[in-house]
Amino acid sequence: MKKEVPHDKYFLKSLHQEIDLYDRKLAHLEKYVEFASTADRQEAENKLLAKRALLATTARQLAAEGVEFDPCPRSFRASADTSANG
């Protein structure tokens, strides 16, 4: 039997927290982690970006369905500010 995950504001909050975590991991990777080659760095970065993109897609889908939670992850706020100003 498959357990249904609740899609409420608390689930969305945890998604936002995970997205923030991946944003911090990406920033750490960019600043502090050393790799043998740029291909290795790109591969590690792409893995994190893929996981983050899946979470972001789910969070945006929930927001589109009407589930509300503030504040959004920092990266979502930055892109919203850019689109509002541009």
N, C-alpha and C positions, 0 to 999 in steps of 0.2 A: 504494500500500500504506500503510495507516494504522499508525503506530507506537504500540504499547501503552505507556502510562506505568506504571512500577512503583508499586504501592501498598504500600509498606513503611514502616518507621518513619522512614526518611530523607526520604521524600516528605512524610510527615506533619509532620516537623520543618520542612521548607521552607514548608509551608502555615501552620504556626504563626508562622513568621517574617514571612510576608506579612500575616497577620492583625494582628500587632503593628505592622507598618508602616502599615497602614490606620488602626489606632487612633491612631497618632502623627499621621498626616495629618489625621484628624478633629479632634484636639486642637489642632493648629496652625491649622486653618481656623477653629475656634471662637474662638481667642485673638487671632490676628494678622492674618488676611486681612480686608481691607475690601471690601465690595460696594456697588454702587450702590443696591440695594434688597434687602429681605428675601426677595423671590421669587428673586433671583439666588443669594443665600446658601443658601436652601433647595434650590434645584436642584443646586448644587455638592455640598451635603451628601448629598442623596439619591443622586447618582451614586456617591460614595464608599461609602455604606452598602450600595448594591446590589452593588457589587463585593466588599465585605467579607462580605456575607451569603452570596454564592455560595461563597467560600472557607470560611466557617464551616460551611456545610452539608456540604461535602465532607469537612472535618476531622471533624465529628461522625459522618458516615457511616463513615469509616475506623475511628474509635474504636469504633463499634457493631459493626463487623466483626471487632474483636479486635486491631487494630493499636495497639500501645502506644508512647507516647512521652511523657516528662516533661521539662521542665515544659510545661504548657499555656500559651497566651497569657494575658497578665494579665487581659484582659477575660473570658475563660472562667473563670479562677480566682475573680474577683470575683463572677460570677454563681453559681458553685458554692458559695462561702462564704455568699452571701445565702440561697440555697435550703436550705443545711444549717442555718443559724441560724434561718430563718423557718419 
